[in-house]
Amino acid sequence: MRLVSKLRCVVLAGTFFGLPALAVGEAVPEAKPLATMQQEPFLEGVDTPPTKPQAPDSPGKTPGVRSKALAACVIPGALLDVAEPVAGGRHDGCGIADPVRLSGVVRGGDVAKFSAPVTVSCEFAKVLTGWLRQDVLPEAERAFDSPVAVVASGPGYQCRRRNNRPDGKLSEHALGMAIDIAQFQLADRSDVSVEKDWGAKTEKGRFLKAIHAKACKRFTTVLGPDADPDHRSHFHLDTGCHGQDCTYIICQ
């Protein structure tokens, strides 16, 4: 049964239907293992494959300081709440200058929502929204004749280092520029699981392969079950700078 939205798909800066924004200085809770709709958890944390090249330290904006240009984050088709800057944490450098709480996306009459709102940067939300609306949702319609209703993911922002190590470079999660996605639930209540359906010679397996390939044209890092055993249960997507000129793309 098709999920029909009663909402209009124009989302402007400010709160979306009363979703609370993060208060100034309010800490984002530590991430817990992600539970999919079937309560089969995977533990987030691994986001660096062995072949990942060294990247120079980014001279980008200071975390937690909002840019005037990004004070209002407008993304067509995104269901979001513009939040206050996120700063601080257990590691120096964690934070997001222009955070949003992205609760889902709208395409036509269909609404695909995250299992819980994700906290990411406005810049990353634009890329993620484009992939979901222009690649994932149309591919689901083609493959299953049923729209995606729920995207099971991690929280997005996590103040931690790569691979949850005690030292080394910050993860892109710590800058609001990454997300881990484990499963999609369709409007007909069927599930497409990265762990169970990846590589299968089924419509679900082909769907996951298709959206993984399209993700590689939008994100700078796409890691799935073929990357290593640590990603057997989810896709890791980020827009971090890889290589000396930030043009290196990791697609595994």
C-alpha positions as CSV (number, residue, x, y, z in Angstrom):
1,M,0.0,0.0,0.0
2,R,1.5,3.3,-1.1
3,L,2.4,5.7,1.7
4,V,0.8,9.0,0.7
5,S,2.1,12.2,2.3
6,K,-0.3,14.8,3.5
7,L,2.6,17.2,3.9
8,R,3.8,19.8,1.3
9,C,7.4,19.2,0.3
10,V,8.7,22.7,0.7
11,V,10.9,22.9,3.7
12,L,12.4,26.2,4.7
13,A,14.8,27.2,7.4
14,G,13.6,26.9,10.9
15,T,11.8,24.1,12.8
16,F,9.8,21.4,10.9
17,F,6.5,20.7,12.6
18,G,7.9,21.5,16.0
19,L,10.9,19.1,16.0
20,P,13.2,20.4,18.7
21,A,16.5,22.0,17.7
22,L,19.7,21.4,19.6
23,A,20.3,24.0,22.2
24,V,23.6,26.0,22.2
25,G,26.2,23.9,24.0
26,E,23.9,20.9,24.3
27,A,25.8,17.7,23.9
28,V,24.7,15.2,21.3
29,P,24.2,11.8,23.1
30,E,26.8,9.2,22.6
31,A,25.7,6.8,19.8
32,K,24.4,3.4,20.7
33,P,24.5,0.3,18.5
34,L,22.0,0.9,15.7
35,A,19.0,-1.4,15.8
36,T,17.2,-2.0,12.6
37,M,13.5,-2.5,12.3
38,Q,14.0,-6.2,13.1
39,Q,16.1,-5.3,16.1
40,E,19.3,-6.9,14.7
41,P,22.0,-4.4,15.8
42,F,25.2,-3.5,14.2
43,L,27.9,-1.4,15.9
44,E,28.9,1.7,14.1
45,G,32.5,2.8,14.0
46,V,34.6,1.4,11.2
47,D,34.9,3.9,8.4
48,T,38.5,3.6,7.1
49,P,39.4,0.9,4.7
50,P,43.1,-0.1,4.4
51,T,43.4,1.6,1.0
52,K,42.2,5.0,2.2
53,P,44.9,7.6,1.3
54,Q,46.2,10.2,3.6
55,A,44.5,13.6,3.4
56,P,45.9,16.9,4.5
57,D,44.3,18.6,7.5
58,S,41.4,20.6,6.3
59,P,41.6,24.4,6.8
60,G,37.8,24.5,6.8
61,K,35.5,26.4,9.1
62,T,35.9,26.2,12.9
63,P,33.5,23.6,14.3
64,G,30.6,25.1,16.3
65,V,30.8,28.5,14.6
66,R,27.8,29.2,12.4
67,S,28.4,30.6,8.9
68,K,26.0,33.4,8.1
69,A,25.6,31.9,4.6
70,L,24.5,28.6,6.1
71,A,22.4,30.0,8.9
72,A,19.4,29.0,6.9
73,C,19.6,25.6,5.3
74,V,17.1,25.2,2.5
75,I,17.0,21.8,0.8
76,P,14.1,21.0,-1.6
77,G,12.3,17.9,-0.5
78,A,14.1,17.6,2.8
79,L,12.2,17.3,6.1
80,L,14.6,19.1,8.4
81,D,15.0,21.3,11.4
82,V,17.9,23.8,11.4
83,A,19.7,23.4,14.7
84,E,22.1,25.5,16.8
85,P,25.9,24.9,16.2
86,V,27.3,21.7,17.8
87,A,30.7,22.1,19.5
88,G,32.9,20.2,21.9
89,G,33.1,16.6,22.9
90,R,35.7,14.2,24.2
91,H,37.9,14.9,21.2
92,D,39.2,18.3,20.0
93,G,37.8,19.5,16.7
94,C,34.4,17.7,17.0
95,G,31.4,19.8,16.0
96,I,29.2,21.1,13.2
97,A,28.9,24.8,12.3
98,D,25.7,24.4,10.4
99,P,23.8,21.4,11.7
100,V,20.4,20.2,10.8
101,R,18.2,17.4,12.1
102,L,17.1,15.6,9.0
103,S,14.0,13.4,9.6
104,G,13.3,12.3,6.1
105,V,12.7,13.3,2.5
106,V,9.7,13.8,0.2
107,R,9.3,12.9,-3.4
108,G,6.0,13.5,-5.1
109,G,3.4,12.0,-2.8
110,D,5.9,9.7,-1.0
111,V,7.6,10.3,2.3
112,A,10.7,8.3,3.4
113,K,11.6,8.9,7.0
114,F,14.7,8.0,9.0
115,S,14.0,5.6,11.9
116,A,15.2,8.6,14.1
117,P,16.2,12.1,12.9
118,V,19.9,12.3,12.0
119,T,22.2,15.2,12.9
120,V,24.5,16.2,10.0
121,S,25.9,19.3,8.4
122,C,23.7,21.2,5.9
123,E,26.3,20.4,3.2
124,F,26.1,16.7,3.9
125,A,22.3,16.8,4.1
126,K,22.1,18.2,0.6
127,V,24.1,15.3,-0.8
128,L,22.3,12.7,1.2
129,T,18.9,14.2,0.3
130,G,19.8,14.2,-3.4
131,W,20.9,10.5,-3.3
132,L,17.7,9.4,-1.5
133,R,15.3,11.4,-3.6
134,Q,16.9,11.0,-7.0
135,D,18.5,7.6,-6.7
136,V,17.1,5.4,-3.9
137,L,13.4,6.2,-4.1
138,P,13.1,5.9,-7.9
139,E,15.1,2.7,-7.8
140,A,12.8,1.2,-5.2
141,E,9.7,2.2,-7.2
142,R,11.3,0.5,-10.3
143,A,12.4,-2.6,-8.4
144,F,9.5,-3.2,-6.0
145,D,6.6,-1.0,-7.2
146,S,6.5,0.3,-3.6
147,P,8.2,3.4,-2.2
148,V,10.7,3.4,0.7
149,A,8.9,4.4,3.9
150,V,11.7,4.1,6.5
151,V,15.5,4.4,6.3
152,A,17.2,2.6,9.3
153,S,20.5,4.5,10.0
154,G,22.8,5.6,12.7
155,P,22.6,9.1,14.2
156,G,25.0,10.8,11.8
157,Y,27.0,13.0,14.2
158,Q,29.4,11.2,16.6
159,C,32.3,12.8,18.3
160,R,34.9,10.1,17.7
161,R,38.1,9.2,15.8
162,R,38.3,7.0,12.8
163,N,37.5,3.4,13.6
164,N,36.8,4.4,17.2
165,R,40.5,4.5,17.9
166,P,41.9,6.5,20.9
167,D,44.1,8.6,18.6
168,G,44.5,9.6,15.0
169,K,42.3,11.7,12.7
170,L,38.7,12.5,13.5
171,S,36.0,10.5,11.7
172,E,33.8,12.3,9.3
173,H,31.0,11.5,11.7
174,A,32.6,13.9,14.1
175,L,32.1,16.7,11.6
176,G,28.5,15.8,10.6
177,M,29.7,14.6,7.2
178,A,28.9,10.9,7.4
179,I,26.1,8.4,7.9
180,D,25.7,4.6,8.2
181,I,22.6,3.0,6.7
182,A,21.6,-0.6,7.4
183,Q,18.2,-1.2,6.1
184,F,15.2,0.1,4.1
185,Q,11.6,-0.6,4.9
186,L,9.1,-0.3,2.0
187,A,5.6,1.0,2.3
188,D,4.3,-2.6,1.8
189,R,6.2,-3.5,5.1
190,S,8.9,-5.6,3.4
191,D,12.5,-4.9,4.4
192,V,15.7,-4.6,2.3
193,S,18.7,-5.4,4.6
194,V,22.2,-4.7,3.6
195,E,23.5,-7.6,5.7
196,K,20.9,-10.1,4.5
197,D,20.3,-9.1,0.9
198,W,23.7,-7.8,-0.4
199,G,25.0,-10.0,-3.1
200,A,21.8,-12.0,-3.5
201,K,20.6,-12.7,-7.0
202,T,17.3,-11.2,-6.1
203,E,15.5,-7.9,-6.8
204,K,16.6,-6.8,-3.3
205,G,20.2,-7.6,-4.0
206,R,20.1,-5.8,-7.4
207,F,18.5,-2.8,-5.7
208,L,21.3,-2.5,-3.1
209,K,23.9,-2.9,-5.9
210,A,22.2,-0.1,-7.9
211,I,22.0,2.4,-5.1
212,H,25.5,1.6,-3.9
213,A,26.8,2.4,-7.4
214,K,24.9,5.6,-7.6
215,A,26.1,6.6,-4.2
216,C,29.7,6.4,-5.5
217,K,28.8,9.3,-7.9
218,R,27.7,11.6,-5.0
219,F,29.8,10.7,-2.0
220,T,33.6,10.6,-1.7
221,T,33.5,7.4,0.4
222,V,31.1,4.6,0.0
223,L,31.8,1.4,2.0
224,G,29.6,-1.7,1.9
225,P,29.9,-5.4,2.6
226,D,32.5,-5.8,-0.1
227,A,34.8,-3.3,1.6
228,D,35.6,-5.5,4.7
229,P,33.8,-7.7,7.2
230,D,33.2,-4.7,9.5
231,H,30.8,-3.3,6.8
232,R,28.9,-6.5,6.2
233,S,25.8,-5.0,7.8
234,H,25.7,-1.4,6.5
235,F,26.7,1.2,4.0
236,H,29.0,3.9,5.3
237,L,28.7,7.2,3.3
238,D,30.7,10.3,3.7
239,T,31.9,13.4,1.9
240,G,35.4,13.7,3.5
241,C,38.5,14.9,1.7
242,H,40.7,12.0,0.6
243,G,44.1,12.4,-1.1
244,Q,46.2,15.4,-1.5
245,D,43.8,17.2,-3.8
246,C,40.6,15.8,-2.3
247,T,39.5,14.2,-5.5
248,Y,40.2,10.6,-4.5
249,I,37.0,8.5,-4.5
250,I,36.6,5.4,-2.4
251,C,33.9,3.0,-3.7
252,Q,34.0,-0.4,-2.1
